[in-house]
Amino acid sequence: MTVSPGSSSLPEAAAARVEFPCMDGARAIAALIVVLNHAGTFATLIKVNWAPSYLRLFLVPLGRMGIAAFFVISGFLLYRPFVLAHFRGTQPPKYGAFWLRRLGRILPGYWFALLGAMALGTVDFPNANLGDYALTFGLAQNYRFAGITGLGIGIAWTLVIEVSFYLVVPFIAWFIRRAGAIAGLSALRAQIVWLSTIAAASIAVKVAWLLFLNGEVQYFRRWFPLSELGYWLPSFMDWFALGMVVAVCSVWRELGGSVPKIISAFAQRAWACWVLSGMLLVALTRSGLTVDIWHQDGAVTGFLLNQLSLLAGFFLVLPALLPGERSGWVRRLLATRVFVFLGTVSFGIYLWNDIIGEYLLVHRPFPTLFGHIATYVFLITALSIVIAYFAFILIERPARDLVQRIVGSTRSYSDSKLLPHWRIGLAHSQEELVGWVDPSSISSRSGKAVVWGAIVISSVFAFLLPTLRGLLS
């Protein structure tokens, strides 16, 4: 089927809300690998040689990989309604309602976690003034000229970038739509051209920092853009842009168009996405990272960490963003009740694992058990899940429902009035997964060649990366 975005021939069903039955599972995977990264870090702080160096090195890039997965998901989900409106020639989501929904989703849970961290004594505000508190509670601490070290919850630097994206995404959508119309571009071409430009500009920002820093990436630099290629949105915009590109593909497919073959080849083979993600993780361990948590990465290593983490996180969650010709074991796993539950409370897990890890590090309630990764993984994960669950049913979900009522939406985050308040509905995803397939996606020899070629190339790249990195240094 060939369609023209903006024409009246587009199917009306495309305006309906689309469910993604694997999305919660993808969030769960992203949150859990962040937990593994933090657990390994805390274990190292207590006992340096708690495990062989290769295992400790394997855990080092997981944190950045999980963050990349979350940013790709955000770019996909938040931009998709704007793309659909552009292609259909209709009004985009109202900006005020959009921002209110996003802030209602993130701020209540964050404030609860921040207050909890302050009560537990795992965060402090050294030499802080009222402005520092305002920045921290307002999720703007990354833009503090005195630096972000020791200010609030450590992992919350990513939320600052996330909120920055919330603020600009409606304007990005408006600009692309307007600029495309002025240039006489079709909606599809305008999206491709400008999203590619945004991603390229973000990469250029990081390259500029590499040249400016002259090979030195220092975490403790006082001005925010000069810390690890910049803890600000321009340095991570390509991460969101990749998810936005997939959103364009998703809407285009939904409206009867075809997804680019290179993306479709992987969407059809979810297992290959995870294999490639794993190979990129191996490459990350050979990019110059060290197990010394106080070691300052060189500029080239910092750049490789960012870009390889993006690709690894992207392929990790791609099966949740686009359907294939069949469900497959990867998507069935992501849609299981356990992963749906963990994904539902993943925001709390993401925040509280850092807080709990800090608390255990300081107080060490079970000194004979500490220094082992299994101990940290179990305690941090279990306690994070429990607290995240209660935070979700008592704080996050009621706040989201309140915001939905304020903006006049009929959608509710509460699963059903028939369920007790403490229940989280989990049974829907497997049923939805049966219908979430793309029967038009037919495996082809060219698709198989693309997939296997990418796996072979990534394997060779991982093997040769130390040599290539030496040439760049």
N, C-alpha and C positions, 0 to 999 in steps of 0.2 A: 504494500500500500504506500502510495506517495502522497504526502500532504504538504501544505504550505502553511507554516506558522502564521497565525493571525487570521486565517480564513475561517469562514463559518462552517466549513465541512468537518472541522475537528470534532471527534466524538464527545458528546456531553458527559459521558462517564469519566472522562479524563479530569473533570473538575472535582470529582469526589475525592475524599481523603483516601490515600493509599497507605495500607499497613505494610510494615516490613517485619515479618515474623522472626527474622534472625537478628534484628538490631539489638535487642537487649542482650542476647548472647555475645554479640561482638563487643558491647560495652563491658560485659563481665570479663571476657578474655583480656581486654585492655587494662582493666582495673587490677586483675590478678597478676599480670606481669609487672605492673608498677609495684605491687606489694612485694613480689619476689626481689625486685631491685632494692627496695628500701630495707627488706629483711637482711639481705646480704650486706648492705652498708652498715647497718647497726651491729651485725655479727662481727664485722671487721673491726669496728670501733672498740669492741671488747676483747676480741682475740684475733689478732691479725691473720694467723695461719689456721683458721678454723676449717679450711677445706683446701684441696689442691688448687694451685693458681689458675688452672684452666677453667675450673668450675666458677671460681670467683670472677674471672674475667668474663665469662659467659653472662653473668648477671649484671655486669656494669652497664651495657647499653639498653637493657630492658626498659628502664625508666623512660628514656627518651623515645623509645619505640612505642610504648604504651601511650605517651602523650601525643605522638604523631597520629596514632589510631583515633584518639578522641577528637583531635582537630579535623581530621578528614571526615569523620562522622558529622561533626558540627557544620562544616562547610557544605556537606551534602544535604542534610536535613533542613538547615535554615535557609539555604538559597533556593531550594527546589520550588517552593510556592511562588517566588518571584520569577523564576524561569517559566513556570506554567502560565503565569499571567502574561508574560512577554510573548510566548508562543501563541497564546489564544487571543491576544489583543485585548485583554480585560484589565481591570484595575488591580494593582498589586495589593498585598496585605497592607492594612493601615499601619503606619509607622508607630504611632503611639501604642496601639494594642500589641504590636509585635514586641516593642521594647518592654512593655509592662509584663507580658508573658515570660519573656526571657529572664528579666530580673526577678520575677516571682518564682522562677524555677531554681535560681542559683543563690540568691541572697539569704533567704531564711535558713537553709541548710548550712551555708557558709558562716553566718553569724552564730548559729548554734555551736558549730565546731570551734569557732574562734573563742567564744566565751568558755567552752569546755576546756580548750587548751590553756587558756589563762587560769582557769580554776585549778587545773592539774599542775600548773607551773612549768609547762613544756614550751611556752613562748614568753618572751619578755620584750620590753620596749626600751632598750638602753638609750638614755639621754633623749627620750622621745618627748615631744610636746603635743599640744592638742592637734596640731596639723598632722602629725604622724599617725595619731589615732584615727583621724578623719580619713586619711589616705588608706589606712589598713582596712577599716570597716567599709570604706567605699570602693574597695578593690582597685586602688590606684597606686599601691605602694611601689610598683616597678618604676614609676616615674618620679621617685624621690631622689633628688640630686645627691643626697648623702649616701646613697646606696641602699640595697634591700637586705643586706646581711643582718640576720637577727631580728627582723621586723615581721611579727606575725607568724602564721603557719608557713613553713618553708615551701611546701608544694603549691601554695596559693599563688605563686608567681604565674603559673599557667592560667589560673582563673582570671587574672588581670588581662592577659592577652585574649582570653575567650570573650570577656566583656567588651574589650576594645573592638573585637570583631562584630559583636552584636550591634555596636553603635554605628559601624560603617557599612554593614552589608546592605541596608536599604538604599544608601546613597550610591553604592557600587552598582546595584541593580538599576537604579534610576539613570545613572550615567551611561551604562552600557546600552540601555534601551534608547536613550535620547541620542547618544553619539551614533548608534547604528542607524537610526532614522535619518539623521542629518547627512550621514555618508551614503545613504541609499542601500545599506546592507540588509540582507535578510536577517531575521531574528537569530537563526542558527549561526550564520557567519559572524554576526556581531558578537555573540557570546563567545565563540571560539577565539576570535581575534583579540578581544579585550581581556578575557581571562588568561590567555597565553601571555599577553603583555604584562598583566599584573604579576603573574608567577615569575616571569623573567626579571621584572623590576625588583622583586623580593630577593631573588638570587643575586642580582647585581649589588644590592645593599650589603649582603654578606661578603661578597667578593671585595667590595670597597673597604669593609672593616678589616679583611685579611691584609690588604695592602697597607692600610693605615696603621694597623697594629704591628706590622713588621714581624709577624711570626710569634707574637706573644698574646695569649688569651688569658687574662687575669680575672678571676672571679671577684676579687676584692677591689676592683677599680671603682672609683667613687661615682662616676657618671653612668647612668644606666645603659646607654647604647654601646659602651665599651666593655661590657661584661659578657664574655662568651658569645660574641657576635650580636649582642643586643637582646635584652629581655623586654622587647617591645614588639608590637604587631608587624611592622615592616619586615623584620627578620624571620617571621613565621607565616607571612601571608601566602607563600607558595604552598604551605601545608594545607591551609584552608582552600586555596584555589584548586588543588587537585580534587578535593571533595566536591567543589562547585562544578568542575568539569564533568564529573560522574553524574551529578544532578542533571546537567544538560542532557547527557546521554540517556538517563533514566526517563526524563520527560519526553524526549524525542522518540524513544522506543514506545512509550505509552501512547503517544499520539499517532503511531503507525509507521514511524521511521525505523531505520536500522541503526544499531549500535556499531561503531567502528570495529572492524574485524579483530584488531589487536586486543581491544578490551573485551569483546565478546568471547574471544578464544579462552580467556582466563575465567570469565564469568561462567562459562559452560563447564569448566573443570575446576571446581572449588578446591579440590585436593592439590592441584598444581599451584594455586595461589599460596597455600600454606607451605608447600615445598620451597617455592621461590622466596617467601618471607623468611624461612629458616636459613636458606643459603645467604641471604642478605645479612642475617644476624651473625652468621659465621664470618662474613666479610667485615662486619663491625668489630669483631674481636681481633681482627688482624689490621685494623686501621690506625694503630698507634696508641690505643687506649691502654691504661695500666690499671692494676688492682689497687694502687695507692690512691685513696680517696682524696688526699690533699694535693695530689699532683695536678699541676696546671697544664691542660692540654695545649699543644701548639696550635697555631692558626689552621694549618692544614688538617690536623686531626679533628679540631672543632668543626670545620666545614664538612668533613666526611661523616662525622657523627650526626650532624643535622640532616644531611641529604640522604644518607643510607638509612637512617631511622625513618625518614619520611616514606621511602619506598617499602621498607619492611612493614611498617604500620599500615600502609595503603593496601598491600596484598593480603595482610592479615584480615582486614575487614571487608574487602571487596565482595566476597560471597554474600555478605549481608546487605549490600547496596543494590546489586543487580541479580535477577534470577538467571538460572541456567535451564537447560532442556530437561533436567530432572533434579530432584531435591539433593540426592547424594548424602554421604555420611557426614560431611562437614556441616551442611546446613541442618541436617537432622540433629546433630549434636548441639548446635547453637540454639535450636528451638526447644531443647529439653527443659523440663520444669526447673531443674537446678540452675541452669544458666539464665533462664528468663528471670528467676528470682534474684540472682546475683546481679544481673544487669539492671533490674528495677531499682535496687539499692546501691548501685555502683558509685553514685556521687558521694554517698556517705563513706563507702569503703575507701574511695580515693583520698578523702580528706583525713579520715580517722586513723588509717593505718600509719600515717606519718606522726600523728599525735601520740598514738599508743606506743609506737616504736621509740619515740623520744622519752616517754615516761618509763618504759622498761629499761632503757639505757641508763637513765639517771638512778632509778630506785632498785633495779635488779632484785625483784622479790624472790627469785629462785636461782641463787648464785651458782649452784652446782650444775644447773642445766644450761647456763648461758655460754655463748661462744659456738653453738651448733646451729646451723641454718634451719634444721627441722624444728627446733624449739622456737625460733623467731617466726618462721612461716606459720606454725600452728597458732601460737599465741596472738600474733599480730592479726592474722587472717580471721581467726575465730572471734576475737574481741571486736574487730572492726565490723564484721558482719552483724553481730548482735547489736552494737550501737547504731550502725547504719540502718538496720531494720526499724528500730524504735524512732530514730530521727525521721525516717520516711513516713511512718504512719502517724506520728504525732506533730511533726513540723512541716516537712516538705509537701506531702500530699494535701493536707488542709490548705496550705498557702497557695498551692497551684489551683485548687478548686475555687478558692476565693477570688483569685485573679481572673479565672475563667468567667465567673459570675460578673465581675466588674466590667470586663470587656464585652459582655453580652453573648458569650459563646455558649452553645448548648452542650459542648463536650465537657465531660468531667473526667478527672484522673482517678476518681474512686471507681473501683471495678464494677460494683453492683450494689444496689441498696439491699439486696437479699443477703449479701455477705456481711459478716461481722466487721467492725471497723478495723480489727487487727489483722484481717485476712488480705492477702494480695492475690488477685486472680492470676492463674498461671496456665490454665488449660487451653487457652485459645491458640497458641502459636503453632502447635503441631497440626491442628486442623487447617489453619491458614496456610501452612507450608505446602500442603497438598495442592492448593490452588495457585501458589506463588511459583509458577514455573513459566518458562517461555517456550511454548511448543514450536515456535518458528526457529528457535536456535538449534540448528542441526550440525552435528559434528562434521568437520571436513578435514581433509588431509592438510590443507593449509593451516587450519587452526591448530592441529596437532604439531605441525612443524614449528609454528610460532612458540607454542608452549615449551616443547622440548628444547628448542633453540635457546630460549630465554634461560631455562634451567642450566643448560650446558655453559652458556656464556657467564651466568652468575657464578657457577662453580669455578670456572677458570679465573674470573675476576677476583674471587675470594682468595684463590691460591696465589695470584700474582700481585695482590694489593700491596704487601709490604715493599715490593720492588718499585711499583708505580709510585707509592707514597714517597719513597726515597728520591725519586726523580723530581717530585714537586717541591720537596723541602729545600 
